[in-house]
Amino acid sequence: MTLSSGAPVRFAAVGLDHAHVFAQIEGLLAAGGELVGIASDDLESDVSREVRRRHPEVSVASSPSELLARDDVELVVTAAVPDRRAPIALEAMRSGKDVVTDKPGCVTLDELDRLRTAVAQTGRFWSVTFSERFEVRAVARAGELVRAGRIGTVVQTLGLGPHRIGDRGHLAGGSGRPAWFFDPARYGGIITDIASHQIDQFLWFTGSTTAEVVASTVGNFGSPEHPAFQDFGEVLLRSDHAQGYVRVDWFTPQGLPTWGDGRLVILGTEGYLELRKYVDIAGRDGGDHLFLVDDEQTTRVDCSDVELTYYPDLLRDVRDRTETAAPQEHTFETMRLALTAQERAAVRGGAR
């Protein structure tokens, strides 16, 4: 789906440290955007080199600030080191640009407050790319089924987000994760970093505008060589009408043919949905496996024809000053819950 009316939205990629930027750039290009500049704190990082290899025709600025100051840039996309995402977003919004940031969009509650103030003062939007919803067809189709009432009222979500440290795709051709990956002050901690995905899905599927963190835990159970690293996290959530449980970890075995067996179970009063987003172990090939169980049937739902709208909606939001890609308050609340759960988490295992 592309936008045909008007000139293309001109966007810049500022901060190229996480492989999620590949999908962000490609998503905006496929939707009709025009990439007009690249900048990063470290142009020699594995991800940065790969971005430049894929887009050799795009000019490279000498610094992020140089590119953020350009008048011809309307939208900034970033997948910088997580502790740099909020500063980049703040500078971009104050320079008149809308912002699309990889998750987590920030790593402290103070940063979130400053981002909220900047959105209010500048009139720009701050969108966090929760790719486990925005870029997964099975999740989009599940949302259609929930809103059609196929499983009644949603009362609980169970989201699992396992990851693999040595995943090839996330290394962008490099030999290993960079040092910042193991430093909670830089990546935000495992709940902030990963569980923000599942918190986003809890709010969206249950129709909750706000919630509370009932309990949360982080731990280091298998990474003694990196004692500050968190390889396990869990969160219990509650809104005024729904409950949610989240578990995230870095324990995906090498035998799994993808980086993580991401799962989601959505419990309703008249049935439930189960999603195997990236792999059906010892089953069907590929991803986007969605199963529906209700009083009439147990069936696998085809998701191949689902249209993903996040990136086209972002470009429309730039032009029309709307919030169709993701309501701004939803994004703020997702990050507030993730950061609060991280801050209050009990620490277990060898984590320090």
CORRA-V799857 format. One record per pair of residues at least 6 apart in sequence whose C-alpha atoms are under 6 Angstrom apart, sorted by the first residue. I is the first residue (numbers start at 1). J is the second residue. Records with the same first field share a line. If there is no record, write none. Layout:
# CORRA-V799857
I=J / J
This chain:
# CORRA-V799857
2=31 / 32
3=32
8=33 / 34
9=33
10=33 / 34 / 73 / 74
11=34 / 35 / 73 / 74 / 75 / 76
12=35 / 36 / 37 / 38 / 76
13=38 / 76 / 77 / 78
14=38 / 39 / 40 / 64 / 78
15=40 / 78 / 79 / 80
16=40 / 47 / 48 / 79 / 80
17=47 / 79 / 80 / 81
18=79
19=47 / 170
21=79
27=311
28=311
31=312
37=58 / 59 / 60
38=60
39=60 / 61 / 63 / 64
40=64
46=172 / 174
47=172
61=67
68=92
74=97
75=97 / 98 / 99
76=99
77=99 / 100 / 101
78=101
79=102
82=187
83=107 / 186
86=106
93=124
98=124 / 125
99=126
100=127 / 128
101=128
102=128 / 129
103=128 / 129
104=193
105=128
107=188
119=125
130=197
133=139
134=310
137=303 / 306
138=288 / 290 / 303
151=268 / 270 / 271 / 272
152=268 / 269 / 270
153=268 / 269
154=206 / 267 / 268
155=242 / 267 / 268
156=242 / 243 / 244 / 267
157=202 / 244 / 265 / 266
158=244 / 245 / 264 / 265
159=198 / 246 / 263 / 264
160=246 / 247 / 248 / 262 / 263
161=248 / 262
162=248 / 249 / 250 / 260
163=250 / 252 / 259 / 260
164=250 / 252 / 259
167=259
180=186
182=229
190=230
191=233 / 342
192=338 / 339
196=338
200=334
211=238 / 239
212=237 / 238
213=237
214=236 / 237
215=235 / 236
216=234 / 235 / 341 / 345
217=233 / 234 / 345 / 346 / 347
218=232 / 233 / 347
219=230 / 232 / 347 / 348 / 349 / 351
220=230 / 231 / 349 / 350 / 351
221=349
227=351
228=351 / 352
231=249 / 250
232=248 / 249
233=247 / 248
234=246 / 247
235=245 / 246
236=244 / 245
237=243 / 244
252=260
262=277
263=275 / 276
264=274 / 275
265=273 / 274
266=272 / 273
271=293 / 294
272=293
273=291 / 292
274=290 / 291
275=289 / 290
276=289
277=287 / 288 / 289
278=287
279=286 / 287
290=300 / 301
291=299 / 300 / 301
292=298 / 299
310=325
313=324 / 325
314=325
317=323
